[in-house]
């Protein structure tokens, strides 16, 4: 059952037991109604025409269906099949009513999805007990599904909120950007950002919180907002080492559910084409340079710093690289290359770097080609880790 579909009936907490009786004999309806007459929380709805049974069920949202096996126009077993084929009735408990015990027919009814089998008409106490038993289980299922639907809706809203925090691609100017982010679950722990500090300095970073789900996403958003708004105290955001040290002191693991994160943070000086960067336990950025002969070479950029949040008070070292010949820079999480192939082998960082040095096909994005490649390699659209990558293109 698709738990994301909204329930459209009465409020679940206030639901009565709603019985739909499908039988062409009016005397059966009269006898069942007398049996249930003193049960104030049980509503009985009667359908004498089996061809209208599905339509009636969709109108009243029964919590249980009592259905005869021998009726004109529609065979009872066929009606069981119809109820189970309909998306709105496939999970409603269904009790088959028969005039006698027939093991073969009973087996066929259960095989088609019936939940119970009674020889009509049973004792009043037994009938009421079975109606209550099956209805209670179904109402509980509806309640669980409604909770799951609400949770899925809230997770989707949260995911949209996170996505709205990410910067749009820059398509014009001396420095252009593009990115892809595909969480492995509804909410992931990867996030990134970039912006001009002023006319000269451009900041870019990507972080990866350990784990997945709500906890990882909350920490990721907290860090992202701190970096977006530049609210780390006593921190020069042009100094990657200071930024990482301040993050490390601001987000200790013990105050964030024992969660840590890795990050790559760089500051590009457009006037000198120099890049200052620092990484905290994060995969190296990949810088692509074009040689005079037209060949493309790759350099990896990282610093030997620890993860963020494990131990406060640590210094974080920076490094600098001249980017006079650089064409592109890639920031990414380990989810883009730690891919288990269908044959059980693990794709390596070296394989990823080599892949990124290949020029994309005409009118194609290398980021899209990478996503298609890892999906095919892993044999699934659902990766084990978040897939996030940012591309910086230098004019």
C-alpha positions in Angstrom: 0.0 0.0 0.0 1.3 3.5 -0.9 1.4 5.2 2.5 2.0 8.6 0.9 -1.6 8.7 -0.4 -3.9 10.7 1.9 -6.8 9.1 3.6 -10.0 10.9 2.6 -12.6 9.5 5.0 -13.7 10.7 8.4 -11.1 11.6 11.1 -9.5 8.3 12.1 -9.6 8.9 15.8 -13.4 9.4 15.6 -14.2 6.5 13.3 -17.0 4.2 13.9 -16.9 0.7 12.6 -18.6 0.7 9.1 -19.8 -2.5 7.8 -20.7 -3.0 4.1 -22.9 -6.0 3.6 -23.2 -7.3 0.0 -25.9 -9.9 -0.4 -28.8 -10.2 -2.9 -31.1 -11.6 -0.2 -32.9 -8.9 1.8 -33.6 -11.3 4.6 -29.9 -11.6 5.3 -29.6 -7.8 5.6 -32.6 -7.8 8.1 -31.0 -10.5 10.3 -27.6 -8.9 10.3 -29.1 -5.5 11.1 -31.0 -7.0 14.1 -27.7 -8.6 15.4 -25.9 -5.2 15.2 -28.8 -3.0 16.4 -27.5 -2.6 19.9 -23.9 -1.9 18.8 -23.9 2.0 18.8 -20.4 2.3 17.2 -21.2 -0.1 14.3 -22.9 1.3 11.2 -24.4 -1.1 8.7 -24.6 -0.3 5.0 -26.4 -2.7 2.7 -25.8 -3.3 -1.1 -28.1 -5.8 -2.7 -26.6 -5.4 -6.2 -23.1 -6.8 -6.4 -22.4 -4.8 -9.6 -22.6 -1.7 -7.4 -20.6 -3.0 -4.5 -17.3 -1.3 -5.4 -19.1 2.1 -6.0 -20.8 1.8 -2.6 -17.5 0.9 -0.9 -15.8 4.0 -2.4 -18.7 6.2 -1.1 -18.8 4.9 2.5 -15.2 3.9 3.3 -16.1 0.7 5.1 -13.8 -0.8 7.8 -15.0 -4.3 6.9 -16.9 -6.0 4.1 -19.3 -8.9 4.5 -19.9 -10.5 1.2 -22.0 -13.4 -0.1 -20.5 -16.0 -2.4 -23.5 -16.9 -4.5 -25.1 -13.9 -6.2 -26.6 -13.1 -9.6 -24.6 -11.3 -12.3 -21.3 -11.3 -10.4 -19.8 -14.4 -8.9 -18.7 -14.0 -5.3 -15.1 -15.0 -5.9 -15.0 -12.6 -8.8 -16.2 -9.8 -6.5 -13.4 -10.7 -4.0 -11.0 -10.3 -6.9 -12.5 -6.9 -7.8 -12.3 -5.6 -4.3 -8.6 -6.6 -4.0 -7.8 -5.2 -7.4 -9.2 -1.7 -6.5 -6.6 0.5 -4.9 -9.1 2.0 -2.4 -10.5 -1.3 -1.2 -7.6 -3.7 -1.5 -6.7 -3.5 2.2 -10.3 -3.4 3.7 -10.9 -6.7 5.7 -13.3 -8.9 3.8 -15.4 -11.7 5.3 -16.9 -14.2 2.9 -20.4 -15.5 3.8 -21.3 -18.9 2.5 -24.3 -21.2 3.0 -22.0 -24.2 3.9 -18.4 -25.2 4.7 -16.6 -26.0 1.4 -12.9 -26.4 1.9 -12.1 -25.9 -1.8 -14.2 -22.7 -2.1 -12.8 -21.5 1.2 -9.2 -22.0 -0.1 -10.0 -20.1 -3.3 -11.5 -17.2 -1.3 -8.4 -17.0 0.9 -6.2 -17.2 -2.1 -7.9 -14.2 -3.7 -7.5 -12.1 -0.6 -10.4 -12.8 1.7 -9.6 -12.4 5.4 -12.2 -14.6 6.9 -15.0 -17.2 6.1 -18.3 -17.6 7.8 -21.2 -20.0 7.3 -24.2 -17.7 7.3 -25.5 -16.8 9.5 -23.2 -17.2 12.5 -24.0 -16.6 16.1 -24.5 -13.0 17.0 -21.7 -12.9 19.5 -19.2 -14.5 17.0 -20.2 -12.1 14.2 -19.8 -9.0 16.3 -16.5 -10.3 17.6 -15.1 -10.9 14.1 -16.4 -7.5 12.8 -14.7 -5.7 15.7 -11.5 -7.8 15.4 -10.9 -7.1 11.7 -12.1 -3.5 11.9 -9.8 -2.7 14.7 -6.8 -4.0 12.8 -7.8 -2.0 9.7 -8.4 1.3 11.6 -5.0 0.8 13.2 -3.5 0.4 9.8 -5.2 3.5 8.5 -3.8 5.4 11.5 -0.3 4.2 10.9 -0.5 5.0 7.3 -1.8 8.5 8.0 1.1 9.1 10.4 3.5 7.9 7.7 1.8 10.1 5.1 2.1 13.2 7.3 5.7 12.3 8.1 6.5 11.9 4.4 4.9 15.3 3.7 6.9 16.9 6.4 10.1 15.3 5.1 9.3 16.5 1.6 8.7 20.0 3.0 12.0 19.9 4.9 13.8 18.7 1.8 12.4 21.5 -0.2 13.5 24.0 2.5 17.0 22.6 2.4 17.1 22.8 -1.4 16.0 26.4 -1.3 19.0 27.3 0.9 21.4 26.2 -1.9 22.6 28.8 -4.3 21.4 28.9 -7.9 24.0 28.1 -10.6 25.9 31.1 -11.8 25.6 31.1 -15.6 27.4 34.3 -16.6 30.6 36.2 -15.6 34.2 35.3 -15.1 33.3 32.4 -12.7 30.4 30.1 -13.4 29.0 27.3 -11.3 26.8 24.3 -11.6 25.9 21.5 -9.2 24.0 18.3 -8.5 22.6 17.0 -5.2 20.7 13.7 -5.0 20.2 12.7 -1.3 20.2 8.9 -0.7 17.1 9.4 1.6 14.4 12.0 1.9 16.8 14.2 3.9 20.6 14.0 3.4 23.6 15.3 5.3 25.4 17.0 2.3 25.1 20.7 1.6 27.2 23.4 0.0 27.4 27.1 -0.8 29.3 29.7 -2.7 29.2 33.5 -2.9 31.3 36.6 -3.5 32.6 38.1 -0.3 33.3 41.2 -2.2 34.4 42.1 -5.7 37.7 40.3 -5.3 37.1 37.1 -3.2 34.8 34.2 -4.0 34.0 31.5 -1.3 33.0 28.0 -2.1 32.5 25.0 0.3 30.9 21.6 0.5 30.2 19.7 3.7 29.1 16.1 4.5 27.5 15.2 7.8 27.9 11.6 9.0 24.8 9.5 8.6 21.5 10.3 6.9 18.0 11.4 7.8 16.6 14.1 10.0 19.5 14.4 12.4 22.2 14.7 9.7 20.0 17.2 7.8 19.5 19.4 10.9 23.2 19.7 11.5 23.9 20.2 7.9 21.4 23.1 7.7 22.8 24.6 10.9 26.3 24.7 9.5 25.1 25.9 6.1 23.2 28.9 7.7 26.2 29.8 9.8 28.4 29.9 6.7 25.8 31.7 4.5 25.2 34.4 7.0 28.9 34.6 8.1 28.0 34.5 11.8 31.0 32.6 13.2 32.4 35.0 15.9 35.9 36.4 15.5 36.4 34.7 12.2 37.9 36.0 9.0 35.9 34.2 6.2 38.8 34.8 3.8 40.9 32.5 6.0 39.8 28.8 5.5 41.8 27.7 8.5 40.0 30.1 10.8 36.7 29.1 9.4 37.3 25.4 10.0 38.6 26.0 13.5 35.6 28.1 14.4 33.2 25.4 13.0 35.0 22.8 15.0 34.6 24.8 18.2 31.0 25.7 17.4 29.7 22.3 16.6 31.1 19.7 19.0 29.9 16.2 18.5 28.6 15.8 22.1 26.1 18.6 21.6 24.9 17.4 18.2 23.9 13.7 18.7 27.5 12.5 18.3 27.4 13.7 14.7 30.5 15.1 13.0 31.0 16.4 9.5 33.7 16.9 6.9 34.2 20.0 4.8 36.2 21.5 2.0 36.4 25.3 2.1 38.2 27.5 -0.4 38.6 31.3 -1.1 39.5 32.3 -4.6 41.2 35.7 -5.2 40.0 36.8 -8.6 42.7 39.5 -8.9 45.7 37.1 -8.4 44.0 33.8 -9.4 45.2 32.2 -6.2 43.1 29.8 -4.2 43.5 29.4 -0.4 41.8 26.3 0.9 41.5 23.9 3.8 39.8 20.6 4.2 38.7 18.9 7.4 38.6 15.1 6.8 37.0 15.7 3.4 37.9 14.3 0.0 40.2 16.5 -2.0 38.9 19.0 -4.5 39.9 18.3 -8.1 41.4 21.0 -10.1 41.6 20.6 -13.9 44.2 22.4 -15.9 44.8 22.6 -19.7 48.3 22.3 -21.0 49.6 24.3 -24.0 49.2 21.1 -26.1 45.5 20.9 -25.2 45.8 18.0 -22.8 44.0 18.1 -19.5 45.7 17.3 -16.2 44.2 16.9 -12.7 45.5 18.0 -9.3 43.9 17.1 -6.0 43.7 19.8 -3.3 43.4 18.8 0.4 45.0 19.6 3.8 45.7 17.0 6.5 43.2 18.3 9.0 40.8 16.3 11.2 37.0 16.0 10.9 34.9 18.8 12.4 33.5 18.4 15.8 35.6 15.6 17.3 37.9 17.6 19.5 37.6 21.4 20.2 40.6 23.8 20.2 42.4 22.2 17.3 44.2 24.3 14.7 43.4 23.8 11.0 46.0 24.3 8.3 45.6 26.0 5.0 47.3 25.7 1.6 47.5 27.9 -1.5 47.6 27.1 -5.1 48.1 29.2 -8.2 45.2 28.8 -10.6 46.5 30.7 -13.6 46.0 27.6 -15.8 43.0 26.2 -14.1 39.8 25.7 -16.0 37.5 23.9 -13.5 37.4 23.0 -9.9 35.2 20.2 -8.4 34.0 20.0 -4.8 32.1 16.8 -3.9 31.3 14.3 -1.2 32.6 10.7 -1.0 29.1 9.6 -2.2 30.1 10.4 -5.8 32.9 7.8 -6.0 32.3 5.3 -3.2 30.1 3.3 -5.4 29.8 -0.5 -5.2 29.5 -1.9 -8.7 27.1 -4.7 -9.5 30.1 -7.1 -9.6 30.9 -6.2 -6.0 34.0 -4.0 -6.7 34.3 -0.5 -5.3 35.0 2.5 -7.5 38.0 4.4 -6.4 38.9 8.1 -6.0 41.5 7.7 -8.7 38.8 6.3 -11.0 36.6 9.3 -10.3 39.4 11.8 -10.9 40.2 10.1 -14.2 36.6 10.2 -15.2 36.3 14.0 -14.5 39.3 14.7 -16.7 37.5 13.4 -19.8 35.7 16.1 -21.7 31.9 15.8 -21.8 30.1 14.9 -24.9 28.9 17.8 -27.1 26.1 19.8 -25.4 26.3 17.6 -22.3 27.1 18.3 -18.7 29.9 16.3 -17.1 27.9 16.3 -13.9 24.9 14.7 -15.6 27.3 12.2 -17.3 28.8 11.4 -13.9 25.4 10.8 -12.3 24.3 8.5 -15.2 27.6 6.7 -14.9 27.4 5.9 -11.2 23.7 4.9 -11.5 24.6 2.4 -14.2 27.7 1.2 -12.2 25.7 0.6 -9.1 22.7 -0.8 -10.9 20.2 1.4 -9.2 18.8 4.9 -9.0 19.1 4.8 -5.2 22.7 5.2 -4.0 23.9 4.2 -0.6 25.2 7.7 0.2 24.3 11.3 -0.8 25.5 12.3 -4.2 26.7 16.0 -4.2 29.1 17.8 -6.4 29.8 21.5 -7.3 31.5 22.6 -10.5 33.4 25.9 -10.7 34.4 27.0 -14.2 37.0 29.8 -14.5 36.9 32.1 -17.4 
